[in-house]
Amino acid sequence: MRILDVPDSDNNRIDVDLAHDDEVFDARIIDTYGIGYTFSFSVKGRTLTITRTGSTDEDQDQDEGWENGFCLWVYRRSTEVIPDFASTVYTCWGLRREEAPLDTTKVIFHLSVTTIQNMAFDGCYCLLRVTIPDTVTRIESDALNYCESLKSIRLSTNLEYIGDHAFNGCESLQAAFIPPTVTYIGDDAFCDCTSLRFLYVPETIDHLGQNVFLRCDQLSTTVSNYLSKVCYNTVNPQMIQECIQTHGIELATLVDNQQMTALHIICANPFVLGDCIRAYLQLSPEAANQQDSDGMTPFQYLCRNDIAHTLLDDRSFSSLMIWWYHCMPPQTETGKKRKHE
């Protein structure tokens, strides 16, 4: 597998040499410089002929060729497994200059990946959720820049570095739980994440860049020190039990002007385990019916947390749902009315 560089051109047709007779290529452009043009491809021997067939810009249609180059993935039939080029599921290898096709809807990380490289998923507008494995220690600059549909991100528990603009423009992202291993967050890392409602940032940060949360206008929940213990990315039942026993009813009270309890935040946490939720409800059941400023209960956050649903096997998640409804205190008439409204 290699990246084939296609140079810029003053003509609408260009020939590019392939390195081997058995090479096949993925026709999806993996470099954002190619946005705005459509191409057709034909291969004869080791010659790949690329023809520009159209443009989304009227001004570009009047010109010949294309400015800047772009890149394609190339594979060898004799030595490599050829992926399904029509699939929108993408396997990330963590290679330098690697960029996923823009229509990628799901990412699978190879076990060898330790770094998500610069611009690896830049502009992947179809991504809804990403689960980053615990082998990853670095997310480089612009790695998930302008993934505008991304709602959920589960970060590696061994993550150390978040580069500049890493999640810039992820306007659908609602929550971020940064593990305590992170010591560096670059400039504009979460800039223009306009749906970001709450965020856990550990005290271990040595470098917090400029404008990290610029224009995150929904970000108004501040998690206090004792609440952070139960909103922590590696939260476990023992931590919850100790914290609630120490602080008691305080954990069922409102959190800032979002009217969230710690249980809301736990249920939005992609690291959550069913045992943690059970432990919380057993000690503070009054939090189950608490609605936040959007009328959402904690369980509604859990159901909306697609990553948590995926990490919990179906049996565990279903049993948690049944258990929750049976242990919840009865709703007030007001609560029932609001739910139907």
LINZISUL-V907583 format. One record per helix or strand of 2 or more residues. SS is the DSSP state (H for helix, E for strand). FROM is the first residue (numbers start at 1). TO is the last residue. Records with the same first field share a line. If there is no record, write none. Layout:
SS->FROM-TO / FROM-TO
This chain:
E->2-6 / 13-17 / 23-26 / 37-44 / 47-55 / 70-76 / 89-92 / 106-109 / 115-116 / 129-131 / 138-139 / 152-154 / 161-162 / 175-177 / 184-185 / 198-200 / 207-208
H->32-34 / 58-61 / 225-231 / 237-252 / 256-258 / 262-268 / 274-283 / 285-287 / 298-304 / 306-311 / 314-327 / 333-340
